[in-house]
Each structure stands twice: as structure tokens, then as C-alpha cells.
Amino acid sequence: MKDKNMEFKIQIEELLFSSIKISQINNLLREIQSNEVYIYGAGNVGNMTYNLLKKFNIDINGFIDRKADTVKIYMNKPVYKIEDKTINKENTFIIIAFYAIMKSLKI
């Protein structure tokens, strides 16, 4: 399992920092910015993901969390359940909150 994790980390670093792939990353960022964006996870890791997306000038429409019944607002954004009908699932990116050491992301 550790080898797969290391291999995955290397692949992500190559994608993020390869000059050949910069145009692909920019295209992806433009596509994300032109749609609604939600973060799945309204907690500490969701906060970190939100701040990371802000560095790429990606504004989010809200958070999706299983505790949306009790957490209505997080980071001044609304919190929804995944089955909420008000989320336009046709033109939406749902980004899963993740945990990573910022130093390893080289951001």
C-alpha cells in the first residue's frame, strides 16, 4: 500500500509541476471556474480545501456535508446535503475535501 501511495504522490507532483501539462491544468482551472463549485466536507479539511481553491481564484457556491441539518453555514457559505434538489448537478463540480501537507504540494 505504501508503494502505491508513493507512486500516486509522484504522479500528482508530475502532473502539477510539469511544464508540458501547464496548459492542461489551466484549462481545468478555467472549466472549474466557469461552473458551480461545492466542497464535500464542511470541517477542518473542508476549510483547508476552501483556502487552497481560493489561491487558484476558485470561488465556491457552498459546502456539501452529511451534517447539513445542524451546520447551515460554514465559512460564510451555505451547507447542503448531497441529495439537495437546489444543487444543479448538471453544471457543477463537487470537490472532495482532502488532507495533504502543504509542503508536499509545493504550493
C-alpha positions as CSV (number, residue, x, y, z in Angstrom):
1,M,0.0,0.0,0.0
2,K,2.8,2.4,0.8
3,D,4.3,1.9,-2.6
4,K,1.0,2.8,-4.3
5,N,0.8,5.9,-2.2
6,M,4.3,7.0,-3.1
7,E,3.5,6.2,-6.8
8,F,0.3,8.3,-6.6
9,K,2.2,11.2,-5.0
10,I,4.8,11.1,-7.7
11,Q,2.2,11.1,-10.4
12,I,0.4,14.1,-8.9
13,E,3.6,16.0,-8.5
14,E,4.5,15.3,-12.1
15,L,1.1,16.5,-13.3
16,L,1.1,19.6,-11.1
17,F,4.6,20.7,-11.8
18,S,5.4,19.5,-15.4
19,S,5.7,22.4,-17.8
20,I,4.2,20.1,-20.5
21,K,1.0,19.9,-18.5
22,I,0.6,23.5,-17.5
23,S,-1.9,24.2,-20.3
24,Q,-4.0,21.2,-19.2
25,I,-4.1,22.5,-15.7
26,N,-5.0,26.0,-16.8
27,N,-7.8,24.5,-19.0
28,L,-9.1,22.5,-16.0
29,L,-9.0,25.6,-13.7
30,R,-10.9,27.6,-16.3
31,E,-13.5,24.9,-16.6
32,I,-13.9,24.7,-12.9
33,Q,-14.2,28.5,-12.6
34,S,-17.0,28.6,-15.2
35,N,-19.2,26.2,-13.2
36,E,-20.8,26.0,-9.8
37,V,-18.3,24.6,-7.3
38,Y,-19.1,22.8,-4.0
39,I,-16.7,21.3,-1.5
40,Y,-17.8,17.9,0.0
41,G,-16.9,18.2,3.7
42,A,-17.6,21.2,6.0
43,G,-14.9,20.7,8.6
44,N,-11.2,21.4,9.1
45,V,-10.2,19.7,5.9
46,G,-13.0,21.5,4.0
47,N,-11.6,24.7,5.4
48,M,-8.1,23.8,4.1
49,T,-9.6,22.8,0.7
50,Y,-11.5,26.1,0.5
51,N,-8.4,28.1,1.2
52,L,-6.4,26.1,-1.4
53,L,-9.1,26.8,-4.0
54,K,-9.1,30.5,-3.2
55,K,-5.4,30.5,-4.1
56,F,-6.4,29.4,-7.6
57,N,-9.2,32.1,-7.7
58,I,-11.9,29.5,-7.5
59,D,-14.9,30.7,-5.6
60,I,-17.3,28.1,-4.2
61,N,-21.1,28.1,-4.1
62,G,-21.2,26.2,-0.8
63,F,-20.3,23.0,1.0
64,I,-21.9,19.6,1.0
65,D,-21.9,17.7,4.2
66,R,-23.9,14.9,5.8
67,K,-24.4,17.1,8.9
68,A,-26.1,19.8,6.9
69,D,-29.2,19.5,9.2
70,T,-27.1,21.0,12.0
71,V,-24.4,23.0,10.1
72,K,-26.3,25.5,7.9
73,I,-23.4,28.0,7.2
74,Y,-19.7,27.3,7.1
75,M,-17.0,29.8,6.0
76,N,-19.9,32.2,5.2
77,K,-21.2,29.7,2.6
78,P,-24.3,27.6,2.7
79,V,-24.1,23.9,3.6
80,Y,-26.2,21.3,1.7
81,K,-26.9,17.6,1.8
82,I,-25.8,15.7,-1.3
83,E,-29.5,15.0,-2.2
84,D,-30.5,18.6,-2.0
85,K,-32.5,19.4,-5.1
86,T,-31.3,23.1,-5.3
87,I,-27.8,22.0,-6.4
88,N,-27.6,22.0,-10.2
89,K,-25.8,18.7,-10.7
90,E,-25.5,19.3,-14.5
91,N,-23.1,22.2,-14.3
92,T,-21.4,21.6,-11.0
93,F,-18.0,20.5,-9.7
94,I,-18.1,18.8,-6.3
95,I,-14.5,18.8,-4.9
96,I,-13.8,16.3,-2.2
97,A,-12.1,17.9,0.8
98,F,-8.6,16.3,1.2
99,Y,-5.8,16.4,3.6
100,A,-2.2,16.9,2.5
101,I,0.8,18.5,3.9
102,M,1.2,21.8,2.1
103,K,4.9,21.4,1.8
104,S,4.4,18.2,-0.2
105,L,2.1,20.0,-2.6
106,K,4.8,22.7,-3.1
107,I,2.2,25.5,-3.1
